Amino acid sequence: MAEKLPKSDDLKATWSFVEPGLQLILGSDSVATVTPKMYMNVYTAIYNYCINKSRTPTQDSSYGSGSNSTTNASLVGGEIYLKLQQYLIEYIQQLEKKPEESFLQFYVRRWVRFTIGAGYLNNVFDYMNRYWVKKERSNGRRDIYDVNTLCLLTWRDFMFRPNLEILLEEILTQVELQRLHKIELNMEISFAIKSFVSLGFDINDLKKQNLSVYITDFEKAYLDATLKFYTEESDEFLETNGVVEYMKKVDTRLAEENSRANIILIEHTKRPLADVLNNALIERHVEVMYEEFNNLLDQKQTEDIYRMYSLLQRVPPTLEPLLIKFEAYVKQQGLKAVAELKQSQAAAESMGAASKKYQALLPKLYIKTLLQVYERFNEVVYMAFGNNPLFVKSLDNACRDYINNNSIAMPGIDNNGPTVFKGNSKTPELLARYGDTLLKKKAKDSDATADMSADELMNIFKFIADKDAFETHYRRLLARRLINGNMVSEEEEESIIQKLKEFNSLEYTTKMSNMFADMKASKDLRYWFKEQEESDNTDLNIFVLSQTAWPFPQFKQPFTLPDELLGTKEQFEKLYSEKHSGRRLKWLWNLCRGEMKANLARPGKPPFILTVNLFQMSILLPFNKRETYSFEELHEITNLTPEHLESCITPLVKYKLLIQSPEGSENTGKSSTKFTVVKEYKSKKMKVNFMQGVKLDQKHDHDDAQKEIEDDRRSFLQACIVRIMKARKVLKHSALINEVVQQSHARFQPSVGDIKKAIDLLIEKEYLNRVDGDSYEYLA
Amino acid sequence: DAVEAYLTQTSMNSQGQNFLTQEQKGSLISLFNKYKQDGEDYIGIDGTIQYIEDLEFEVEDPVVLALAEFLESTQMGVFERAKFVNNWEKAGISSIHEMRQKVLEFQRSLENDEQFLKKVYDFTFKFLLDNNQRTLLKDTAVEYWKLLLSHYFGEEKMSQWCQFINDEWQFAITKDQWQMLFLFMSEWNQKDNFIESYDENAAWPSMMDTFVEYLRAKTSS
């Protein structure tokens, strides 16, 4: 290289001076390298040329012509720009691939060097860039570029474009080989792909990134190849390995593609690449996955279910069928579990097991069965579906379905084929009885309720559709526990009521709270009465209960209270009416019971304590006077109906307190049959309970409860409609139905038919009037 | 007499125009007097029978209900003087012959004027009720449904309805049910597939739901 700088006004000399340096800067195969001195010389030569020419008037040149020439007079660079442009084309065209390297290797090797060189070249031509190029561009010349851009554009047009096909092919081949795990991921492709990004320009703003080359020339081909590769691979893999292995494979593949994308692709491709992968690997195979879903649930393969869920979650619409399948599966499992319980109950009964015992066990077994299914799938929702709200909702729907409608809740309906359950569900009642079992004091077998809890009760409660039916049954059983004094713990009772209140409403537990209040008031009343009482031959344990809160119907059967008790009763009535004038007491004789001392023990032994109901007491008291009475005589004394008398007397005979003559249960109710009290009662226990043997009319009780529920619903619906119509004055039929359904939701699910019947009745009562065919108006 | 004179007078003045001449009015009133019950101011059951016979109609003819509606009768076999005289007078009719022409006109209307039929039908419910009664015994209802609606809506549909009432319905008929039945029949008459496409969620009284369910069960078995 010449040591002496060329004359600053001699273009030819200047170019000859700088050209060898340019070659070194851009990269050549020679061993010579760029030295700082040489770099400085080239820079200075170009600087001098531009400066010098700028001072003297411009000679005409191929650039800088036209209208710009006069205004451009002081800036020079056109000729040297042209020289450079020509030089770059020649430089790129003479680059040659080494025989041992692939085109891709050659391209990357040269590209990497070229882009570094282009950067330096840009600096070398700094003066030209800053003045001449800038001026030309600001004058609207869009085909003049800074030197770096000029380098890249020349590369694009003379290296990249002519070789695009082979370049792309080699890149995609490399990617495929990587996917087949035949070669490692290497940086070559990454550089090659990044060149697509660098070669995109925004002609108007060179600083702005433009991905047009990357997108049109590379991305599309890459995505197509990806789709093709995974379409083929997934079809084949599924065929040979099955869904479970396939899903694991997809997991791995997605991870691989993700890390590959991070290294070789740019952010822009992530979304379309994910779409392509989702389509090839997931959407195309959802049906097979759906088919496998039930098997996985059957086999409790939570991990695989989670895998399926996380794959499908990548394409949210594909979750919808899974939700439907899940809901159906849970429902079916619920129905199946209940059907099995029903079958085993029936089998046990046919084996001769005492049906009564099974009846008593049923509420617990039934609720446990319902819970097991719920708990099993609640865990699936947690473990496999990450508590996704959509799956939580599906589980809720399914549970609400099988918990309310199943073969035990609605018996008499065949469980074969598509089942349509009709009528009122027994679940609320069975849940109430579960609560009763939990909360009632147990005589023996105290472990029986060890695995029951208030939480279990609440877990099922939240799915109960007819909350009103549960309240009615629960309250009726609570009433019995309260007056029979066989609660396990008052705190537990109150905590459940508190929970019910929180779950539903204050109104929901009003009646039950009132019952507790009555209990407390009765207790105070008893102390007060004891203080007032003059004689105390009887120990009176009285409850005063308000009729509206308690589920006990009035006692209307004939009965004569024994003289022994009459005094106490009258005294209480007198004192009570003095204390609370205006209140009326009605006696529920059927709920009364008592303990009697019976001096029937062997001499020297303490007397027996007999627990009896009031009617039995009135039967037994006369035996203080005489040893023998006929059925007819007892009937006259007690005034009980023959059927009632018979059912009360049966346990007394059965447990050998009274001797019947003639014997045999068929004779018990005959008017001439005689009953004689034993002289000496034989029992190991000192306390004997005769109440258990009295047949309770449970069916009647159940019907009562059902009637109460239905009456309450009817009046609720009517009140609800009136309330709505009073506010709205005129309302369309469908809008009214919707509002009523909404307002009833927390209590029960009314059918449109029920609501229409209530509307019919209100029209008949002239609260409502039909207008315009399908609307109603409120008549004040 | 004085009462008659008063009635004649006020009727004419209040209307502000004369429907009948004095002479015609006189013959209308004597026509009323001919049928009226002794010692009462209305035509009773015997008079009604005679009157309908003179009009040359059967007592069982549905047109008698149209006549009752026209004369604002409140109860079977009773035509009050004021209603009888005023309504005929407003129509400008005073002779038994003109009355027969009017009734013949009612008869045609019952056959081809649904609005007229509906008016007579709605009137009939109240007309059939005894004092203080709010609902109609179902046997009575069936009898009058057949009488009034069979011809217009077709023998087959009405007998299906009446059979349903006889076999399945255990309650008396309310005014709403009575009135809505007419609209139900009318739609059934006009729409093909009315029963098939019937929507239980619509505003029909639940009685109609029960009927449609009954019909569907019958056709499917």
Contacts between the chains, C-beta under 8 A, distances in Angstrom:
chain1	res1	chain2	res2	distance
A	733	B	202	6.8
A	733	B	203	3.7
A	734	B	201	7.2
A	737	B	201	6.9
A	752	B	200	6.3
A	752	B	201	5.1
A	753	B	200	6.9
A	753	B	206	5.6
A	753	B	209	6.1
A	756	B	204	7.8
A	756	B	205	6.9
A	756	B	206	4.2
A	756	B	209	7.0
A	757	B	206	4.9
A	760	B	174	7.2
A	760	B	176	6.5
A	760	B	177	7.6
A	760	B	205	5.1
A	760	B	206	5.8
A	760	B	207	7.4
A	763	B	174	7.6
A	763	B	176	4.5
A	763	B	205	8.0
A	764	B	134	7.4
A	764	B	135	7.9
A	764	B	174	4.8
A	764	B	175	7.4
A	764	B	176	6.3
A	770	B	176	7.1
A	770	B	180	7.7
A	770	B	203	7.4
A	773	B	183	7.5
A	773	B	203	7.0
A	774	B	202	6.9
A	774	B	203	4.3
A	775	B	203	7.8
